[in-house]
């Protein structure tokens, strides 16, 4: 009778460990947005790029973001996080500051220097 009891105990310990492992993995999955924070990816223009006219389009995508601002002014994002805004550049260069905030209050800021063509 002892070997059967030992096997049952080993199976119970294995299943309990497996359940704890699954719970930890799920907790990490759910906590990832809190740990990772917001993210800004700018497609165009790149930092230091020269633009052809005094107006230019800034486009990009944000992830895990509740709000994004350009120069402190909120802009709209679509359901997938894409944004596009038209801005005006001035001589000798324009500094563009983008700030994204997530649901937990974490912020990230990206700064671009845009040079208008002479």
PABAZA-958946 format. One record per residue (C-alpha): y, z, x; residue in one letter. Coordinates in steps of 0.25 Angstrom, whole numbers. Each point is the difference from the previous one (the first is absolute). Layout:
% residues N
<r y="Y" z="Z" x="X" residu="a"/>
...
This chain:
% residues 118
<r y="0" z="0" x="0" residu="x"/>
<r y="10" z="3" x="12" residu="x"/>
<r y="0" z="-15" x="5" residu="x"/>
<r y="4" z="-5" x="-14" residu="x"/>
<r y="11" z="11" x="-2" residu="x"/>
<r y="6" z="-4" x="14" residu="x"/>
<r y="0" z="-15" x="-4" residu="x"/>
<r y="8" z="3" x="-13" residu="x"/>
<r y="10" z="9" x="8" residu="x"/>
<r y="2" z="-11" x="10" residu="x"/>
<r y="3" z="-10" x="-11" residu="x"/>
<r y="9" z="10" x="-7" residu="x"/>
<r y="8" z="2" x="13" residu="x"/>
<r y="0" z="-15" x="3" residu="x"/>
<r y="6" z="-3" x="-14" residu="x"/>
<r y="10" z="11" x="1" residu="x"/>
<r y="5" z="-5" x="13" residu="x"/>
<r y="0" z="-14" x="-5" residu="x"/>
<r y="9" z="5" x="-12" residu="x"/>
<r y="9" z="7" x="9" residu="x"/>
<r y="2" z="-13" x="9" residu="x"/>
<r y="3" z="-9" x="-12" residu="x"/>
<r y="10" z="11" x="-5" residu="x"/>
<r y="7" z="0" x="14" residu="x"/>
<r y="0" z="-16" x="0" residu="x"/>
<r y="6" z="-1" x="-14" residu="x"/>
<r y="10" z="11" x="4" residu="x"/>
<r y="4" z="-8" x="12" residu="x"/>
<r y="1" z="-13" x="-8" residu="x"/>
<r y="9" z="6" x="-11" residu="x"/>
<r y="9" z="7" x="11" residu="x"/>
<r y="2" z="-13" x="8" residu="x"/>
<r y="13" z="-4" x="-7" residu="x"/>
<r y="6" z="14" x="3" residu="x"/>
<r y="-4" z="0" x="14" residu="x"/>
<r y="4" z="-15" x="3" residu="x"/>
<r y="13" z="0" x="-7" residu="x"/>
<r y="8" z="-12" x="-3" residu="x"/>
<r y="0" z="-13" x="8" residu="x"/>
<r y="10" z="-12" x="1" residu="x"/>
<r y="-4" z="-13" x="5" residu="x"/>
<r y="12" z="-10" x="1" residu="x"/>
<r y="-4" z="-15" x="0" residu="x"/>
<r y="13" z="-6" x="3" residu="x"/>
<r y="10" z="1" x="7" residu="x"/>
<r y="-6" z="7" x="12" residu="x"/>
<r y="9" z="10" x="8" residu="x"/>
<r y="10" z="-8" x="9" residu="x"/>
<r y="-2" z="-13" x="-7" residu="x"/>
<r y="11" z="-10" x="-2" residu="x"/>
<r y="3" z="-4" x="-15" residu="x"/>
<r y="5" z="-14" x="-3" residu="x"/>
<r y="11" z="4" x="-10" residu="x"/>
<r y="8" z="12" x="-4" residu="x"/>
<r y="-10" z="3" x="-11" residu="x"/>
<r y="-14" z="3" x="3" residu="x"/>
<r y="-13" z="4" x="-8" residu="x"/>
<r y="-8" z="12" x="5" residu="x"/>
<r y="-14" z="1" x="-5" residu="x"/>
<r y="-12" z="9" x="2" residu="x"/>
<r y="-10" z="10" x="-6" residu="x"/>
<r y="-1" z="15" x="-1" residu="x"/>
<r y="-12" z="8" x="-2" residu="x"/>
<r y="-2" z="14" x="-6" residu="x"/>
<r y="15" z="-1" x="-4" residu="x"/>
<r y="7" z="6" x="-12" residu="x"/>
<r y="14" z="-5" x="4" residu="x"/>
<r y="6" z="-9" x="10" residu="x"/>
<r y="15" z="-1" x="4" residu="x"/>
<r y="8" z="-10" x="8" residu="x"/>
<r y="13" z="6" x="6" residu="x"/>
<r y="-2" z="12" x="-10" residu="x"/>
<r y="-1" z="-10" x="-12" residu="x"/>
<r y="-13" z="0" x="-8" residu="x"/>
<r y="-7" z="-13" x="-1" residu="x"/>
<r y="-11" z="-5" x="-9" residu="x"/>
<r y="-14" z="-2" x="4" residu="x"/>
<r y="-11" z="-7" x="-8" residu="x"/>
<r y="-14" z="7" x="-4" residu="x"/>
<r y="-6" z="-4" x="14" residu="x"/>
<r y="12" z="5" x="8" residu="x"/>
<r y="7" z="-13" x="4" residu="x"/>
<r y="15" z="0" x="0" residu="x"/>
<r y="11" z="-11" x="3" residu="x"/>
<r y="15" z="2" x="1" residu="x"/>
<r y="11" z="-9" x="4" residu="x"/>
<r y="10" z="7" x="10" residu="x"/>
<r y="13" z="-5" x="7" residu="x"/>
<r y="1" z="0" x="15" residu="x"/>
<r y="12" z="3" x="8" residu="x"/>
<r y="5" z="-3" x="14" residu="x"/>
<r y="-4" z="4" x="10" residu="x"/>
<r y="-13" z="6" x="-6" residu="x"/>
<r y="-5" z="7" x="-13" residu="x"/>
<r y="-8" z="13" x="0" residu="x"/>
<r y="-9" z="1" x="-12" residu="x"/>
<r y="-7" z="13" x="-3" residu="x"/>
<r y="-12" z="1" x="-9" residu="x"/>
<r y="-5" z="13" x="-4" residu="x"/>
<r y="-13" z="2" x="-8" residu="x"/>
<r y="-4" z="13" x="-7" residu="x"/>
<r y="-14" z="3" x="-6" residu="x"/>
<r y="-4" z="9" x="-12" residu="x"/>
<r y="-1" z="12" x="9" residu="x"/>
<r y="14" z="-1" x="6" residu="x"/>
<r y="-4" z="-6" x="14" residu="x"/>
<r y="10" z="-10" x="5" residu="x"/>
<r y="-1" z="-12" x="10" residu="x"/>
<r y="12" z="-7" x="5" residu="x"/>
<r y="1" z="-14" x="7" residu="x"/>
<r y="12" z="-6" x="6" residu="x"/>
<r y="3" z="-15" x="3" residu="x"/>
<r y="11" z="-6" x="8" residu="x"/>
<r y="3" z="-14" x="-6" residu="x"/>
<r y="9" z="-10" x="7" residu="x"/>
<r y="8" z="-11" x="-8" residu="x"/>
<r y="0" z="-14" x="6" residu="x"/>
<r y="14" z="-3" x="6" residu="x"/>
